[in-house]
Amino acid sequence: MNHNQRFEAAKEKAACSRISSYNIGTYQEKTLHSVLKYYYEPEIDYHEVKLGRYIADIMKNHEIIEVQTGSFTPLKRKLSFFLPDYPVTIVYPIAHIKWILWVDPVTGEVTKKRKSPKEGSPYSLFMELCRIKDVILHEHLHIKIAMLDMEEYRYLDGWSTDRKKGSHRCDRIPVAFDSEIVFHAPEDYLFFVPEELYQVEFTVSEFGKCCHIRPRLASTTVRMLRYMGLIDFVGKRGKAYVYKVNQAVINKRD
């Protein structure tokens, strides 16, 4: 079974599981979470495995996979319990291309889908990594970014005139698996540092412009990369802090 066939099979299994979720224990999961579980482990016998007082999304061959479609904060206690004894992979989906569909919460009417002008960035991972900072360097922890094309359904229940601002998300339906980015060790996160910055000093602002990300995300990314030992603080340029890539990490990766 090739990559695309595997993804289509996962979507079909997820659809069936939601119909009979009261029987098979999917806990009324949202579609995105369910599809990714079946993608990474087609056999339901390995889903929802109880370990102590926690439940692992997937456990097979003494390895755990946690599919996290939202904030990493709820994972903190789970990871502290799992990591000493088990390798754990967190799968984090990011919308590569997204279409928005609006749902009237009263009539159930759904609008035609419209493509969002924004494409998802792998850098958004760092807004979640900072929530599990205490364990991010654990040798048993691995991260997979799943870049997906998705349809996002949102309720027209917001506070603005068109009811869109402040609206709530109903569901996300993955329609295609674009790519996967895997991180096993700290040096793998050099993926996020453009090669043109390897030999030069840079500020957070310069890093953000080079990576085409917003200032807040650039600041969080640089802070986490420094915490992970990939870049070093080397001084100040005016009021701005200046950083440089840790050459030892580059040599280790190469």
N, C-alpha and C positions, 0 to 999 in steps of 0.2 A: 504494500500500500504506500503510494507516494504522499508527499506533503499535502497536496490539495485534497486527495481522497481522504486522508486522515482527518482533515479539518471538517470536510463535509459530513463524514461519519459522526464526528463529535457533535455537530449541530443537530443531526437527526436524533441521536441518543438523548441529547439535552431536551429536545422538544418532547420526546416520549416520556422522559422522567418527570417533566413538569405536569404532564397530564395525570400521572399516577403518583404524584409526590407524597401523598398521604400513605402510600404503601411502601415506598422504597427509601424514605427518610432523607429526602433532599432538603428538608427544612424550609421549603418555599423559597429557594434561592433565586436570585435574579438570573436572567438568561446568560449574561456574560460570564459570570462565575461558573455556572453549570457547564457551559460549552468548554471552557478551558479545563475544567476537571476531566471531562471526557477526552479532551485532546491529549492531555498529558498521561492519562491512565484510562483506557477504554473499559476496563473491567470494574464493575461497580463494587465487587467484593473488597476492593482495596480503598474504597471511599469511606469517609466518616469513621475513622478508626479511633476508638477511645484509648487514650493513654493517660493513666492517672485521672485527674479531674478535667483533662482537656481532650478535645477531639481534633485529630489531624485530618485535613481535607483529603489527603492521599498518603497512605503508607504502604510501601512495598519493598521487599528485600532490605529491611531495616533502614530505609531512607524515607524522609518525609517531604512532601510538597505542599506548600500552603499557597493557595491562590488568593491574592489580596487585591480586590478591585477598588478599595477605598483607602482610608488613612491606615498607616502602619501602627498607630498607637495601640489598637486592641491586640496587636501581636506581641507586645513587650513581655507580658507574663508567660505567654505560650513559649516564646523563644527561650526565655530563661530556664524553662522546664525542659524543653526538647534538646537544646544544643549540647549540653554535657554528654548526652548519650547517643544522639542521632545526627547524621548529616541532614540539614534542612535547606531546601530550595524555595525561595519566595518567587512566585510568578506574579509580575506586575504588568497589567495591560495598559497600553497607551494608545489613544486613538490617532492613527496615522492620518487617515482621511475620515471625516465625520459628516454625516448628513443629519439634519435636524427635522423632526416631525413633531407637530404640536397637537396635543390631545385636549379636547374640550372635556373637562371633568364631569360636566352635567349630561351632555348628550352622547359622549363617547366618540364624537366625530374626530377624524384624524386628517390633518392637512397633507398636502403633497410634500415630499421631502425636498429640502434645499441644502445644498452643499455649504458647509461652513468654510469661510475664507481662511481659517487658521488650521495649520497642520500641527499635530502633536509633536513634541520634542522629547527625546530621551532624557534630556537634562531635568525634566520635571521629576524624575526619580529622586533627586536630591531633596526635594521638599518632604519626602517621606523617609529617606534614610536618616535625616536628622532626628527623627522621632525614635529611632532604635539605635542611637549613637553608641550606647553602652555595649552592644553586642556586634556591631558592624564588622569588627576585625576578628571575630571568632573564626577559627579555622574550619568549623563545621558549617558555616553559613555561606550560601551561594544565592545569587540573584539572577533572575531571567526577566528581561523586558520583552514582552510580546507586543510588537507593533501591529495593530489591527485596523482594518477599515470597519467602521461601525455606523449603525443607524441609532440615533439617540432620540428617545421619545420623552417629551416634556409636557407637563400639564400646563394649561393656560390658567394658572391660579396666582399669578404675580400681582404686585401692587400697582403697576403702571397702567396707563390707559389701555395699552394693547395686551395687558395681563402677562407679559413676558419677563419683565424685570422682577427678580425675586421669585421666579417660578421654581417648581420642584421637578426633579427628574423622575420619570416613571420607570424607564428601563433602558438598557443598552443592548442592542442586538449585533453581535459580530457577523460581518458578511464575508470578510476575507482576511487571511493571515498574511501580512506583508513580510515580516522578518522577525528574527529573534536575536537578542544581544545577551550574551552570557558573561557573568562575572564570578570567578571562582576565588581569586586572590586580590589583595589590595592593588597590585601593579596592573591588574586588568582594567582598573578605572582610569588609567591613562588614556583610554578611549575618549574621554571627555576633554582632554587637553589637546588643542590643535598643535600640530608639529611645529608650526612657526613660532610657538612660544617656548619650545624646549630649551633654547639656548639664550633667551633674553629675559630681562626682568619685566614685570607687568603689574598693573594695579587691577583692582576688581573691575573698574570701568573698562579698562582695555581688554580684560578677559571677556567681559560680557559682549563687547562689540565684536570681538573676534569670533565668538561662539553664536552670535546673533540671538542672545537671550536678554531678558529684561534685567534691570539692576538688582531687584530683590532676589531673583533666582540666581544671578551671577554671584551675589554676596553669599548666599547659602551654599552654592556649589564650591566656591573657593574655601569657605570655612570648613566644609567637610573634606575636601581634598587635602587641606593642611592637617586636619585631625588624623587622616588616614596615612599621613607621612609621604604623600606624593609631591607636595610642594612645600617650600619653606618660606617663612617670613624673613626678609633680608634688610628691611629698613623702611624709611619713609621718604616720600617725594612730596614736599609740601605737607599737606594734611593727609594725603593718601598713603595707605600701607602698600608696600611693594613686595612682590613674591617672585620666587624662581622655582622651576621644576627641580625636584631632587634627582640628580644625575645617577645616583646609586640605584634608584628604582628603575630608571630607564635601562641601565645596564643589566639589572636582574631580569627584566622582561625580555630583553633581546637575547 
